[in-house]
Amino acid sequence: EDNEEIEKHTEVTPEEVQAILAEPLTDEQAAEANKEKSEPARLPVDDIKPESPSGLYNPDTGISWESYLSTRLNNEIDRATASEIDLSLFIIKLTNVSKNSESFKNVCNYLTIQFQFKDLLFEYKEDSIVAIKISMNVDEALKLAEKLYSDICNIINSKNCRIGISSRSIRMVGGGRLIFEAEQAIEHSDETSPVIAFRVDSEKYRQLMEANQ
């Protein structure tokens, strides 16, 4: 029981934070980072002009295409940083649930209600959904995710759901890092702990950053 609690609320030590920050990016992450650097400014999603007639949303799922995730996430992080508010990111993984299935679409409809804005919901890979929640810290995100997990399991009629969470906290962090952390959280999930948050101790992180200046 103690181990489960530790897994669900793991705090990252300063050494682990430093290791994560120093960790080389994958080829895909590096390409995305280079792409972001080459863009002089990011536009809000409302100002993005779709390159295809399909629009911002996939008509099959009703939520945003994955191709718009990076731009919107980084814009929301910039706004959250400027306003000094938190932001949490959820990756909801539905194993063995086809993206074309009625169950997947029902989950998307449910998440649209829970997160209120479908332009903060994105298809991700072949079996996942990314959700962005503004003004929500990691503890609040964990409480919400427990409810999401229970309801989604009822919708898909199975327990093939895992939720990974990452939060901006006080950090100057990019969207790619939050996605990476949420994916790492899912990697540590299992049937007994289906909801995992990547937690960074804010005070230790601040001390580490000050020490490295």
MARVOMI-708897 format. One line per field, with one value per residue (C-alpha): x, y, z. Coordinates in steps of 0.02 Angstrom, whole numbers, plus 50000, padded with zeros to 5 digits. Each point is the difference from the previous one (the first is absolute). Example, Ala and Ser with C-alpha at 12.3 -4.5 7.8 and 13.67 -1.06 7.14 Angstrom:
# MARVOMI-708897
east 50615  50069
north 49775  50172
up 50390  49967
# end
This chain:
# MARVOMI-708897
east 50000  50141  50086  49842  49986  50180  49974  49846  50081  50182  50106  50148  50163  50111  50121  49861  49940  50176  50013  49833  50049  50167  49924  50026  49843  49942  50013  49813  50014  50154  49912  49851  50115  50090  49833  49944  50161  49974  49828  50011  49834  49863  49821  49848  49902  49861  50123  50066  49939  49976  50099  49868  49811  49982  50018  50068  49902  49989  49816  50013  50055  49944  50166  50155  50123  50168  50089  49932  50054  50175  49948  49851  50090  50147  49883  49905  50163  50056  49836  50007  50179  49958  49850  50096  49869  50019  49959  49980  50012  49914  50041  49855  50053  49865  50084  49913  49867  49997  49999  49863  49890  49841  50077  50146  49880  49893  50154  50040  49823  50013  50169  49930  49872  50128  50129  49868  50102  50028  50143  50098  49978  50112  50018  50169  50085  49885  49923  50009  49923  50091  49902  50060  49927  50035  50015  50016  50145  50059  49900  49839  50045  50020  49827  49922  50095  49933  49823  50045  50074  49845  49880  50104  50012  49810  49989  50120  49938  50177  50147  50112  50028  50156  50022  50166  50009  50129  49988  50091  50019  50121  50109  50049  49957  49949  49858  50115  50065  49824  49951  50159  49967  49819  50056  50128  49861  49898  50153  49996  49813  49922  49835  50016  50059  49919  50018  50175  50063  50176  50032  50142  50033  49980  50114  50139  49982  50014  50156  50077  49967  50072  50155  50028  49985
north 50000  50119  49962  50039  50169  50040  49951  50110  50151  49980  50154  50026  50037  50146  49873  49919  50169  50042  49832  50028  50174  49935  49849  50005  50018  49863  50033  50040  50122  50082  50025  50077  50115  50058  50030  50108  50101  50037  50072  50186  50000  49881  50040  49961  49855  50117  50086  49840  49975  49815  49938  49872  50010  49886  50149  50002  49849  49821  49975  49818  50038  50181  50055  50086  49918  49954  50118  50150  49937  50075  50175  50009  49923  50119  50149  49948  49974  50175  50073  49902  50057  50182  49991  49898  49863  49813  49885  49812  49882  49830  49857  49877  49836  49879  49833  49889  50131  50047  50185  49964  49912  50066  49977  50116  50131  49984  50030  50155  50065  49968  50090  50149  50020  49976  50120  50119  50049  49876  50106  49947  49816  49917  49832  49927  49853  49855  49969  50156  50170  50152  50122  50170  50074  50181  50060  49823  49936  49820  49956  50064  49909  49835  50018  50038  49856  49874  50049  49998  49826  49930  50077  49953  49819  49997  50076  49875  49858  49951  50060  50028  50181  50083  50184  50091  50178  50137  50178  50162  50042  50147  49942  50080  49847  49962  49896  49860  49979  49989  49868  49903  50003  49946  49856  49949  50001  49880  49887  49980  49965  49828  49919  50043  50179  50053  50187  50069  50179  50056  50110  50122  50074  50186  50061  49878  50045  50186  49969  49895  50133  50137  49895  49980  50184
up 50000  50046  49835  49905  50085  49961  49818  49984  50081  49954  50028  49887  50088  49943  49928  49899  49940  49943  49913  49912  49943  49937  49915  49812  49898  49883  49813  49998  50147  49926  49834  50090  50101  49843  49917  50147  49995  49817  50032  50045  50093  50051  49959  50107  49930  49945  49885  49921  49824  49965  49851  49958  49980  50152  50118  50177  50058  49943  49956  50054  50179  50018  50077  49930  49883  50077  49879  50097  50172  50009  49947  50117  50149  49988  49983  50155  50096  49949  50061  50163  50030  49966  50117  50130  50004  49990  49856  49998  49854  49993  49882  49999  49922  49942  49966  49872  49965  49816  49960  49874  50126  50078  50172  49958  49934  50157  50107  49898  50024  50187  50012  49904  50139  50140  49926  49930  49847  49859  49933  50155  49953  49871  49919  50045  49916  49957  50170  50106  50034  50069  50108  50062  50159  50043  50182  50069  50105  50009  50157  49923  49839  50093  50077  49831  49918  50126  49949  49815  50017  50084  49875  49848  50057  50006  49826  49919  50111  50050  50105  49847  50048  50068  50042  50014  50068  49996  50066  49960  50186  50016  49857  49838  49898  49821  49935  49944  50177  50075  49872  50036  50188  49979  49889  50131  50129  49893  49984  50190  50007  50017  50043  50185  49966  49836  50036  50025  50013  49963  50151  50021  50172  49963  50139  49958  49817  50039  50105  49861  49870  50111  50033  49813  49958
# end
